[in-house]
Amino acid sequence: MSEIGVGGVAVVYGAYLLSERSVWAPRCGSDTVTGLATPPADGRGFVEFGDAVLQSQRIQVIFGGSRCGGL
C-alpha cells in the first residue's frame, strides 16, 4: 500500500448483526465480542482464533451448547 501513497490502513474483521445493530467479532484470549477486531498475526493465532469462534457463546447457542467436538 505504501507504493501507491496510502498509509495508515489497517485490516479489521467483524460480522454486522442486523437484529442487534452491532458488530460481532470474537477474539483470542478475550470474552469481548463487540466491535471490530484486528486479525491474528500468524498461523498459531489463526488456530487460536478458530478456537475462540467455536467457544463463543453465539456459536455455542447455534450448535446447541455442544463443545463442537463432532465437527
Stockholm file with secondary structure:
# STOCKHOLM 1.0

chainA/1-71         MSEIGVGGVAVVYGAYLLSERSVWAPRCGSDTVTGLATPPADGRGFVEFGDAVLQSQRIQVIFGGSRCGGL
#=GR chainA/1-71 SS CGGGTCCSCCCCBCEEETTTTEEECCBTTBCCCBSCBCCCSSHHHHHHHHHHHHHSHHHHHHTTTCCSTTC
#=GC SS_cons        CGGGTCCSCCCCBCEEETTTTEEECCBTTBCCCBSCBCCCSSHHHHHHHHHHHHHSHHHHHHTTTCCSTTC
//
